[in-house]
Amino acid sequence: MTIRSVSELQPGVKLTKDVHTPLGGVLLQKGKVLLPRDLEVLKAFLVQQVDIEVNDIDTTKIPTIKTAGKKPALIFSDSSSNSGKEEVPARKDQPLHEEYDKTLALVKSCYQSAITGELRMLEVRNQMESMLKYQNDYHILKFTPRMTSRHDYRYHNAVLCSLSSYKLAQWIGLPQKDWMQVAFAGLLHDIGNAKIDPLILNKPSKLTSEESEEMRRHTTYGYQILKNVTAVNEGVRLAALQHHEKVDGSGYPLRLEGSKIHAYARIVAVTDIFHAMTLDKFYRGAQSPYVVLEQIQLESFGKLDPMIVQTFIDKVTSFHNGTKVRLSNNTVGEIVFTDKSHPTRPMVSMEGQIINLVQQRHLFIEEVIS
């Protein structure tokens, strides 16, 4: 171990101690092998010196940047191989997409048969279990369905809410016995829309007051559809009824407050808003997930459960340094540091510059590039 000036460092050295920001946050962790972008970060934070391992540099494995067009790709040069080809990782999420598509088709069928109460819940449960086997491959900000259509918006919202609610139930510490039921709550929370006139449901212009009132009834319709379904518990039924309630009592249909709203409904309220705003609708295009997260954070003051909101935001923005993102000005960069106080506005390295999105408020992350 030795202390070395940052100005003398070369890519490939390993840190033996955490490097901290001036405010005490961890900038780079012990054990990290420094890449060229990490050296830029250290200089941007005016770090003068770091502790590194000596005799630890393998020059045959130093990371280099190979540029193809405008998109840089990180590869490793290896003197033992003369192929010169980039290794393309296998798509681990392919089975997840296949199961997602099967679940989507089943949800469409459930909506068509919901009015008669024939939800085929055994089939739904089996398919949900097949999809959730791959939930470790599901990252809320990275996952994109293979085929989307504005006509299928509600079905995509249902499946995405089931996946996200399942994760959120784990993140906030609900017992394992609740996880699948919370996933059902996400999947079926809007099932009452099956009883809404399609002309109202799909109307591209503003609804009249009478039409808005009918739309609000989807919550009570959903509870009525689910009340005799034995495969789901009362929390799933209450999520359908209560997912538009607000913790300050301003929601509908019962104007419930705080803890009177079932935990499943408080979870689904967050995932429903997120996916509703990041999917294409008849009357509005998809919004940036990071902008939506900031809006949800504002909603947590009096509207949504603040603990659930903060957990959701912290978890979904928890990317490792080096994650590629596209900004709202259509430039591509890499996340180099995320301040826990501003999880939606990390520092991004772009063309040799460090962009601090906390300071550059006119910019935001448009997309996480998988």
SEDO-776681 format. One record per atom (N, C-alpha, C, O): x, y, z. Coordinates in pm, whole numbers, plus 50000, padded with zeros to 5 digits. Layout:
XYZ
...
This chain:
500844988050000
500005000050000
500875012450000
501875013150072
500495022349920
501245034749916
500295046249888
499225044349830
500695058249929
499925070249899
500495076349773
501705078649764
499635079149677
500105084249548
499315096749509
498105097249529
499995106649454
499335118649404
498435114949286
498805106949201
497245120749283
496295117849174
496895121349039
496635114448940
497695131849032
498285136048905
499255125648848
499565125948729
499735116348934
500685106248890
500025092948855
500675083848804
498715091748883
498035078948866
497865075148719
497715083748632
497895062048695
497595056448564
496405047048578
496205041348685
495615045348473
494505035748479
495015021748513
496075017648467
494245014548594
494595000748628
495064998748770
495224987348813
495305009748845
495715008248984
494495005749071
493385009749036
494694999049186
493594995349274
493655003449403
494715004949465
492475008649444
492395016149569
492435006749689
491834996049685
493135010749794
493155002849918
492345009450029
492185003650136
491845021550004
490955028350098
489855035550019
490065039549905
488685037150083
487635045050021
488115059349998
488895064650077
487655065349889
487915079549863
486615087149887
485565083349835
486685097749965
485485105050005
485415118749939
486435124649903
484175123849924
483955137449876
484255147049991
484375142750105
484365160049962
484565169850071
483485169550176
483725173350291
482255165050139
481145164550235
481045151050306
480145148950387
481975141950277
482025129350350
481395117450279
481465106350330
480775119450163
480195108350089
481275099850023
482345104949990
480985087050003
481965078249938
481945080949788
480915079249722
483085085149735
483215088149593
483605075549516
482965072049417
484655068849562
485095056249502
485415046549615
485995050349716
485025033849598
485165024249706
486505017049704
487145015349600
486905012849823
488105004649839
488004992349749
486954985949741
489124989049682
489154977249595
488854980449450
489034971849364
488404992649420
488074996149281
489334997849198
490285004449241
489344991849080
490424993948985
490075006248903
489015006848840
490955016048902
490655029048843
490675028448691
491605023248630
489625033848631
489495035448487
489805050048451
489855058548540
490005053048324
490305066948287
489255076848337
489595087748381
487955072948331
486915082248376
487005084648527
486635095448574
487515074548605
487655076348749
488705086948781
488565094448878
489745087548699
490775097748720
490185111648697
490535121148767
489265112748598
488595125548574
487755129548696
487725141248735
487085119648755
486235122348871
487075127248988
486705136949054
488185120649014
489055124649125
489525139149107
489565146949202
489885142548983
490355156148958
489215166248971
489405177349021
488005162248927
486855171248937
486515174449082
486045185449113
486755164649171
486485166749314
487705172249389
487685173349512
488755175649314
489965181549372
490625172449474
491215177149571
490515159249453
491195149649540
492685150049507
493065148649391
493515151949608
494945153649586
495705140549583
496625138849502
495325131149672
496075118549680
495175107349728
494155109649794
495555095049694
494785083249730
495725072149771
496925072549741
495165062149839
495925050249878
495715039449773
494575036049742
496815033949720
496705023649616
497605011849648
498545012849726
497285000649584
498174988949592
499324990949496
499144996349386
500504986749537
501664987149447
501864973349387
501384963349441
502574972749274
502844960149204
501554952749171
501514940449174
500494960349140
499204953849117
498704956248974
497594952248939
499534962648894
499064966348761
499394955448661
500564951948643
498394950248596
498564940648488
498314948148358
497164950848323
499384951648287
499234960048168
498524953048055
498114959547958
498374940048063
497644932947958
496154933947976
495394929847889
495704939448093
494274940248120
493814954448151
492784956448216
494564964348105
494184978048133
493014981848041
493114979847920
491914987148096
490784990648013
491085001847915
491755011647951
490605000547793
490755010847693
489395014047634
488435006447651
489315025147565
488055029247503
488185027647353
489065033347289
487285019747299
487225018047154
485985025147104
484885022847153
486185033847006
485055041746958
484565036546825
485345034446732
483255034646816
482615030746691
481515040746665
480475040446731
481735049746567
480745060346546
480755069746664
481815074546704
479565072346722
479435081546834
479315074346967
479285080847071
479225060946967
478965053847091
480215046647139
480615036747078
480875051547247
482065044947298
481705031847365
480665030747430
482565021847348
482325008847411
483545005147491
484655005547438
483395001547615
484494997747702
484904983447673
484074974447683
486174981247636
486674967747612
487974966047690
488484975647748
488504953947693
489774951347759
490744945847655
490434936347584
491944952047646
492964946647558
493654935147629
493914935947749
493934924547559
494494912547618
495574907247525
495284902947413
496834907647572
497944903647488
497894888947452
498584884647359
497084881047524
497024866747497
496054863547384
495934851947345
495354873547333
494374871247226
494624880947113
494804892947137
494644876146991
494874884446875
493614886446792
493684891246680
492464882646848
491234883446770
490814897746743
490274900746637
491074906946839
490704920846822
489224923346823
488794934446789
488414913646859
486964915246857
486444918946994
486964914347096
485394927246998
484714930247123
483864918347165
483234911847081
483844915647293
482964905347344
481594911247368
481464921047440
480574905447309
479214910047327
478524901047428
478334889147401
478134906447545
477504897947646
476174892447598
475464899047523
475834880447643
474554874247609
473424882047676
473594887047787
472284883047611
471134889947667
470474881147773
469764871647741
470734884547899
470174876648008
468674878948025
467974870748085
468184890347971
466784893747994
465834887747891
464634890247897
466354879847797
465504874247694
464374865547752
463224867347711
464644856247845
463544848547904
462524857347976
461324854347973
462974868048039
462054877248106
461104883548004
459904884548029
461624887747890
460774893647788
459744883547736
458594887047711
460174871047720
459234860847672
458104858647771
456944857747732
458434857747900
457404855748002
456544868348018
455354867448045
457164879848001
456414892448005
455344892447897
454184895947923
455724888647776
454774888647664
453624878847690
452474881747656
453914867247749
452864857547782
451924863247888
450704861547880
452494870047987
451664876148092
450794887148034
449634888648072
451354894947943
450594905747879
449364900047806
448264905347818
449574889247730
448454883147657
447394877947753
446204878947725
447834872447867
446884867147966
446094878348032
444904876848059
446754889748058
446054901148117
444974906248022
443874909548065
445284907047894
444274911147795
443044902047804
441914906747802
443304889047814
442204879347822
441404881447951
440184880247950
442114884448061
441434886548189
440514898748183
439404898448238
440954909348118
440124921248106
438844918148029
437774923348060
438954909647928
437794906247846
436794897747923
435584898547899
437294889448016
436404880548090
436064885448229
435314878948302
436604897248269
436454902048406
435014904948443
434614903148558
434224909448348
432844913348378
432054901448432
431204903148519
432334889648382
431644877548431
432364871348550
431904861448605
433504877148591
434234872048707
435104860048678
435604853648770
435294856848551
436114845148513
437554849648488
437944852148374
438334850748595
439694856048583
440764845248562
441934848548542
440384832548568
441344821548546
442594823448631
443724823348581
442374825148763
443464828948852
444534818248867
445684821548894
444194805548850
445224795148856
446214797048742
447434796048761
445674799748624
446534802348508
447344815148529
448524815748495
446694825348586
447394837948612
448534835748711
449644840748691
448264828248818
449304825848919
450484818148859
451634821648884
450194807848782
451264799948721
452124808648629
453344807448628
451474817248552
452224825848461
453014836348537
454144839648500
452434841748644
453164851348726
454414844948786
455474851148788
454284832848835
455444825848892
456514823648787
457704824748816
456094820448663
457064818548555
457804831548525
459014831448501
457084842648526
457714855548498
458614860048613
459714865148590
458144858148736
458904863148851
460164855048879
461004859248958
460304843548815
461564836048826
462724844348770
463874842348807
462394853648681
463424861848617
463414876148669
463934885148603
462814878348787
462694892048836
464044898348870
464144910548878
465094890248890
466424895948913
466954902948787
467844911448796
466414899248669
466814905748544
466004918348516
466254925348418
465044921148603
464164932748582
464694944748659
464704944748782
465134954948585
465484967648647
464474977848600
464284979648480
463844984548693
462684992948663
463015003948563
462185007148478
464205010048571
464535020948480
465155016048349
465255023748254
465555003548342
466184998348221
465244990148134
465394989848012
464274983548195
463454974048121
462504981148025
461814990648062
462494976447901
461564981447799
460894969547732
461594960847679
459564969047732
458894958047660
459314957747513
459614968147454
459334945847455
459784944547316
458824951347219
459254957447121
457534950347245
456544956447157
455534964247241
454894958647331
455414977047212
454434985147285
453504991947186
453884994847072
452304994347230
451295001247150
450455009547245
450155005147356
450075021447203
449235029847288
447895022947315
447245025547417
447485014147224
446225006947244
446354996747358
445364992947421
447594992347384
447834982347489
448374988447617
448854981347705
448315001847628
448905008747742
448475002847876
449325000347961
447175000447895
446694995948026
447194981948061
447424978848178
447364973547960
447854960047987
449344960348024
449784953248114
450104968747954
451524970347990
451634976248130
452474971948209
450804986048160
450834992048294
450574981548401
451204981648507
449644972448374
449324961948471
450514952648496
450854949848611
451154948048388
452264938548404
453474945448468
454124939748555
453774957648424
454904964948482
454654968048630
455574967048711
453424971748665
453104974248806
453244961548889
453644962249006
452924950048831
453074937548907
454544934948937
454894931349049
455414936648836
456854934548856
457444944648955
458194940949045
457084957348938
457644967749024
457104966849167
457844969149262
455824963549181
455244962349315
455844950549390
456034951249511
456124939749319
456784928049379
458134932049439
458454928349552
458924939649362
460214944149412
460054953849529
460764952849629
459104963249515
458934973249619
458474967049750
458844971749857
457654956549742
457244949549863
458444943849938
458494944150061
459414938749863
460644933549925
461464945049983
461974944150095
461594955749907
462444966949950
461954973350079
462764977650160
460644974050099
460154980450221
460014970550337
459614974350447
460354957850312
460424948050419
459144940550450
458994935450561
458214939750354
457024931450378
457424916750384
458394912750319
456704908550463
457024894150472
456894887550334
456124892050249
457644876850314
457664869950185
456274865050143
455964864350024
455444861750240
454104856750208
453264867350136
452284864050070
453664879950148
452914890950083
453394893949941
452674900349865
454564889349905
455154893949779
454294890649658
454034899249574
453864877949648
453054874049534
451704881249534
451204885149429
451114882949653
449834889949661
449984904649619
449094910249556
451114910749654
451354924549610
451524924949458
451074934349393
452164914749402
452274913849256
450894912749192
450634919049090
449994904649253
448604904049205
447944917749215
447204921749125
448204924849324
447614938149342
448044947449229
447224954849175
449334947049192
449814955149080
449184951048949
448854959448866
449014937948930
448474932748805
447004936248787
446544938948676
446254936148898
444794937148890
444224950348943
443004951748954
445074959848976
444564971949042
443594979748954
442704986549005
443754978948821
442874986448731
441864977448660
441294981348558
441634965348713
440734955948647
439314961548634
438564957348546
438954971048719
437634977248711
437404984948582
436264987748546
438504988448511
438354995248382
437624986548280
437124991548179
437564973448307
436844964448216
435364968148207
434704964948109
434864974748311
433434978548313
433184992848265
432034997248260
434245000048228
434095013748180
433865013548029
434485005847957
432965022047983
432685023447840
433985026547767
434665036247801
434365018447665
435615020947591
435695034847530
436795040247514
434555040747496
434575054347440
435075064547541
435715074447505
434775062047669
435275070747776
436735067147808
437585075847823
436975054247817
438295049147855
439385053847758
440495057147799
439055054147630
440055057347527
439855071147465
440415073947359
439085079547529
438815092947475
440105101247474
440735102947579
440515106447358
441775113847351
441695128047405
442715134047439
440495133547415
440335147347464
439905147247610
439695136647670
439775159147667
439445160447808
438045154747836
437115156647759
437935147647949
436655141647988
435715152248046
436155161948107
434435150148026
433435158648092
433395154848240
433985144748279
432715162748322
432625159648465
431915146448488
432285138848578
430895143448406
430175130648419
431085119048380
431075108548445
431865120948275
432785110448231
433895108248334
434295096848359
434375119048392
435405117748497
434865110048616
435565101748674
433635112848653
433025105748765
432895090848735
433135082448823
432525087548611
432445073448573
433825066948575
433945055548619
434845073848529
436215068448533
436635065348675
437305055248699
436265073948769
436635071648909
435985059048965
436485053149062
434905054948905
434205043048955
434975030148924
434595019448971
436045031048846
436805018848816
437365012648945
437615000648950
437555020849049
438075015549175
437035006649244
437364995749290
435805011149249
434755003049311
434384991149222
434084980349272
434414993349090
434154982148999
435214971149019
434904959249019
436474975449037
437554965749057
437354957549183
437554945449183
436964964349290
436704957049415
435564947149398
435644935949448
434524951049327
433384942149305
433784929949223
433324918849252
434624931949123
435084920749040
435894910749123
435774898649106
436734916149214
437664907649288
437094901849418
437694892849476
435954906849464
435494903149598
435164888249610
435214882749720
434824881749500
434514867449506
435614858749447
435424846749425
436774864749421
437914857149368
438724851949486
439324859649560
438724838849504
439324832949625
440854832249619
441494830449723
441434833749501
442894832249488
443654844549536
444874844149547
442934855549564
443604867649610
443104871049749
441984867549787
443944877949826
443534881649962
442864895449963
442754901949859
442434899750079
441704912350090
442574924250052
442064934450004
443884923150075
444774934050037
444754936949888
444824948549847
444644926349805
444584928049660
443294935349622
443294944249537
442194931449685
440904938049658
440954952749700
440464961549629
441564955249817
441634969049867
442594977549782
442414989649772
443604971349722
444494978749633
443724983749511
443924994949465
442814975249458
441974979549347
441074991149389
440835000349311
440574990549512
439655000849562
440365013649602
439835024549582
441575012549659
442185023849729
443415029949660
444005039249715
443825025149542
445115029749488
445095044349445
446155049849412
443925050949444
443865065349417
443585073449544
443355085549535
443605067049659
443505074549785
444825081749810
445885077249765
444785092949884
445975100749918
446105101350070
445105101650141
447335101650119
447535100950263
446965113150335
446755112650456
446725124350263
446125136050327
444605135950320
443955145550362
444035125050266
442575123950261
441925130250139
440705131250132
442735134550042
442175141449925
441875132149808
441435136749702
442105119149826
441915109949715
440495104649704
439565110049764
440335093949625
439005088049607
439135072849603
440235067949577
438055065249627
436655069649637
436195072949779
435115078649796
436995069549883
436515070650021
437195081750101
436865083850217
438145089050039
438875099850106
439535095050235
439465101550339
440175083350225
440875077650340
442165085250366
442705091750276
442665084450489
443905091050526
444935080850575
444595070650633
446195083950548
447335076950605
447235062050618
447075054950519
447345057150743
447385042850770
446075035750742
446025023450743
445005043350719
443735037050683
443785031250541
442935023150503
444775035550464
444975030150329
445835017650340
446895017950402
445385006550281
446104993950293
447514995150234
447725002350137
448464987950294
449864988550248
449994984950101
450774991250029
449244974850054
449304971249913
448904983149825
449544985749723
447874990149865
447395001649787
448425012949786
448595019749685
449125014849898
450145025349905
451345021849816
451975030749758
451645008949805
452715004549714
452285006549569
453015012549491
451115001549535
450635002249397
450415016749353
450595019949236
450045025449445
449875039649410
451155045449351
451105053249256
452295041549407
453585046649359
453945040549224
454285047849131
453875027349212
454265020949086
453305024548973
453715025648858
452025026249006
451025029848904
451325043648846
451295045448724
451605053348932
451915066848883
453175066348797
453225072448690
454195059248844
455455058648769
455245053148628
455645059248530
454605041448620
454455035148488
453425042248402
453565042548279
452395047848464
451395055348385
452045067148315
451645070648204
453025073348378
453635085348321
454805082248228
455215090848149
455365070148237
456515066648152
456115057748035
456985053447959
454815054948018
454315047647903
453575057047809
453025067247852
453565053647681
452785061347584
451305058947605
450855047547621
450535069947605
449075069147613
448475074947486
449185080347400
447145073847474
446465079547358
446695094547350
446885100047242
446665101147467
446655115747469
447965121947516
448075134147526
448995113547545
450255119147594
451385109247572
451235097247594
452525114447529
453685105847510
454345102447642
454035108347745
455255092847637
455995088647756
456905099747805
457495107147725
457015101047937
457895111047997
459175104548048
459225092448070
460205112648068
461465107748122
461255101548259
460615107648344
461775089448282
461585083248414
462195091448528
461685091248640
463265098748500
463885106748605
463025118948639
462935122848755
462415124948538
461495136048564
460285131048643
459815137848735
459805119248607
458655113448678
459025110648824
458215113148913
460215105448848
460635102848986
460655115649068
460275115649185
461085126549007
461095139349079
459675144049108
459425149749214
458755141649015
457365145249039
456755136549149
455985141449232
457105123749149
456615114749254
457165119149390
456465118449491
458395123749392
458985128449517
458205140449571
457995141549692
457785149249482
456955160649525
455605155849577
455055161449672
455065145149513
453775139549556
453855133349695
452845131849763
455065129749737
455205123049868
454875132549982
454655128050095
454835145449956
454485155050060
452965156450065
452395165350001
452315147650141
450885148450162
450045139650074
448855137950101
450615133949969
449815126049876
450145111149882
449245102849898
451425107849871
451865093849871
452625090950000
453085100050069
452755078150032
453495073950151
454965077850133
455635072450044
455505087050215
456865092050193
457935081450207
458935081750135
457755071850300
458755061350317
458815052450194
459905048950148
457655048850139
457605040350021
458205047649901
458955041849822
457875060549888
458405068549777
459925069249785
460595067049684
460465072449902
461915074049914
462635060949889
463685060749825
462075049949938
462675036749914
462685033749764
463695029149710
461565036449697
461455033949554
462495041949477
463195036449392
462605054749505
463555063349432
464985059149458
465785058149365
465325056549585
466695052549619
467095039649547
468205038549496
466185030049544
466495017049485
466595017549333
467525012149274
465625024149269
465625023849122
466745032349062
467145030048948
467275042049137
468375050349086
469735045349132
470745051949110
469765033649196
471015028349250
471805021349140
471835009049134
472455029249053
473285023848946
474745024748985
475165033649059
475525015248934
476965015948958
477565026948870
477015030248765
478685032348913
479385042348833
479775036048699
480225024648694
479605043648592
479895038548459
478645035048380
478745032148260
477475035448444
476215032748373
475985043548268
476055055448298
475695039348144
475475048948036
474055054548042
473095047348067
473955067548018
472655074248017
472615084147901
473645089047855
471405086747854
471185097247753
470485108947820
469465107247886
471045120747802
470495132647864
469425139047775
469255135147659
468725148747829
467635155247758
468105163347638
467295166847552
469395166347629
469945173247511
470465163147409
471145166947313
470135150247430
470445139247338
471915135347337
472355128447245
472675139647436
474065135247447
474135123147539
473295121247627
475165114847516
475335102547594
476535104147687
477595108947646
476365100247812
477455100747908
477385089048003
476605079747983
478205089448108
478245078848207
478105084648347
478715094848380
477295078148429
477165082148569
478495079648640
479045068648633
479015089848709
480275088248780
480125089748931
480975085149007
479045096248975
478825097549120
477385101649144
476845110149075
476765095349245
475405098649284
475365102749429
475725094849517
474945114949455
474775119949591
473435114749645
472405116849581
473445108149759
472215102549814
471155113149841
469965109949847
471575125649857
470605136349880
469885140449752
468815146549756
470475136849636
469885140349506
469985128149414
470705128749314
469295117249444
469485104849368
469075105649222
469555097749140
468195115049185
467765116149046
468675125348965
468485126848844
469675131449031
470545141048962
472005137948992
472665145249066
472515127048933
473915123348955
474875132048875
474455140648798
476165129648894
477185135948810
477425126648691
477525114548706
477505132648572
477645125048449
478895129548375
479105141548354
479735119948336
480915122948257
480535122748109
479975112948060
480865133648040
480455134747900
481515142447823
481735154347847
482155135547728
483165141747642
484235149047723
484615160247691
484715142447828
485795148047908
485365157948013
486205163148086
484065160848021
483555170248121
482705162848223
482065152848191
482685167948347
481795162748450
480605172248461
480765183948498
479405167248428
478185175248435
477475172048566
477075160648588
477305181948651
476585180348777
475135184248754
474815196048742
474245174148748
472845176848717
472105184048830
471025189448809
472695184148950
472105192149058
472205206949023
471295214749053
473315210748961
473535224648923
472935227848786
472435238848764
472995218148695
472465220248560
470995215948556
470665205348502
470135224048614
468725220148631
467975219048499
466935212448493
468475225548394
467785224948265
467985211448196
467275208248101
468955203548246
469205190248191
468645179548284
468525181648404
468305168148227
467895156648308
468175143948228
468385144448107
468175132648298
468415119948230
467135115748160
466085114248222
467225113748031
466095109647949
465925094447949
464815089247945
467095087347953
467025072847937
468285066447995
469385071847980
468125054948060
469245046548099
469475036747985
468555029447945
470685036447932
470975027947816
471405014347864
472455012947927
470615004247834
470924990547878
472134985247804
472554973947828
